[in-house]
Amino acid sequence: MAESEKWVKLFESFVLTEAQLLAATLDAAGIPARLQGGTAATIWGDAPGALPQSVVEVRAEDIDAGREVMARLYDEQGRKSRDEVPEAWTCEACGERNPGDFDICWSCGATRGGEASEQA
């Protein structure tokens, strides 16, 4: 397989529209990108944990340029870099998977440590 045919993961997100935005931005910059998991995710909406994450892939030879485009996009939007977001975690109360930047389980309202939230 030629290197130009090898696709690698650049980005993944529980939020389909975030992955779509990055894929469109990469395409506009002349970097071919493909979105995996996006079609199935639209059936369920953007509910974290409902389905596997949406993944943006680029050709292996474009990974560095893709990272630069992604960094500029995040800088322009004033968002955190993906490196700054904590690891995803599993709720001790219900077993649901949650994004790392959630402190309360999206499914049952328990806190990260497993205690019931006052908001639940």
N, C-alpha and C positions, 0 to 999 in steps of 0.2 A: 504494500500500500504506500503510495507516494505521500510525503508529508502534507501536501496541499489537500489530500483527501481525508486526513485525520482531523476529527473534530474533538475539541476539549471543552470542558465546562468552564465558563467564565464567571457565572453568577447564578444563584438560585434564590427564590423568594416564595413566601406563602402568598404574596399578593400578585395576582396575575398581571394587573395593569402596570405594576412596577417592572416586571420582566418584559412586557410588551414595549414600554417606553424605552428601556435600554436597547432592546433589539432594533427598534426603529432608529434610535440615535446612532447605533453602530452602522446600520445600513446607509444612513445619510452621510456618514463619514467614509463610506466606501469599504467598510469591513463587512463581508457577508456574515450573517448571524442566523441561527435557527433556534426556534423556541420549542422546547420539549415539555409536554405535560399541560400546555395551555388549553387545548381543546377540551379535555376532560374536566379541567378545573372550572371552565365556564358553566358547566352543568350545575355545579354545586355552589357557585359564587366564590367569594374570596375568604371563606371560613377556614382559618388555620387548622390544619390537621385533618380536614375532610378528605383530602387526596394528597398524593405526593406533591412536592413543591414544583413550581414552574422553573425550568432551567434554560438559561441562555448559553448556547454553545457557539464557539468561533473556530475557524481552522487553527490548527496548532501553530502555524507560521504567523498568525495574527494575534496571538495571545497578549503580547506586550502592548501592541497598539490598542487592543481592546481594553486592556486595563487602564491605559491613559485616558481613553474616551470615557470610561466608567468613572474614573476619578474626577474628571472635569464636570461630568453630569452631576455627581454628588456635591461637588464644590459649589456649582451654580445653584443647586437646590437647597444648600445649607443643611444637608443631612449628614448623619454620621457615616463614616466609612464602614463597610461590612466587617472590617477587622475589629472595630470597636464594639460590635454587638455581641453580647455574651452567647454562649452555646445554648441551643434549645434544651428544654428540660421536660421531664415527665411528671405530671401531677401525682402526688402520693395518695390523694383522696380518690380520684376517679381513673387514673391511668392514662389520661389524655396527654398528648404531646403539645407543647406550647413553645412559641418563639422565645428566644433568649432574652428579648427586651420586655417580655411580659412578666410582671410580678404576681399577677393574679391569674388563675386558670380561666381561660376563655369559656370553658365548658361548665364548670361547677362553681366557680367563684372562690375556690380555696386559694390560700396564699402559697407561694413557692415552697414554704416549709411544710405544707400540708394542713395548716389550720384553716378553719372556715373564716372567710372574710366577712366583715361587718356589712359590706356592700351586697353580699349574696342574698 
